[in-house]
Amino acid sequence: MEVKCPICAKQVVWAPTSEYRPFCSKKCQLIDLGEWAAEDRKIAGKPAEDATPKHIDVEEIEAMLAQQQEDFFKH
């Protein structure tokens, strides 16, 4: 069975002996990895909920930090 390389469309034999399948080469494999890392590729789905708080209370954060042990940040 042969498939097309997702990057360059070259025919690739789909077999355990094809080291980079579904890619034709290490180069195409790394190009694909780079596209995923740069978020040029993604799996379709519902948009994620915005995890950023709507309101940041600086005083509340400072109060929480003040409650930490003095050596908390010295690790």
Sequence and secondary structure as in RCSB ss.txt:
>XXXX:A:sequence
MEVKCPICAKQVVWAPTSEYRPFCSKKCQLIDLGEWAAEDRKIAGKPAEDATPKHIDVEEIEAMLAQQQEDFFKH
>XXXX:A:secstr
 EEE TTT  EEE STT TTTTSSSHHHHHHHHHHHHTTSS          S S   HHHHHHHHHTS TTTT  
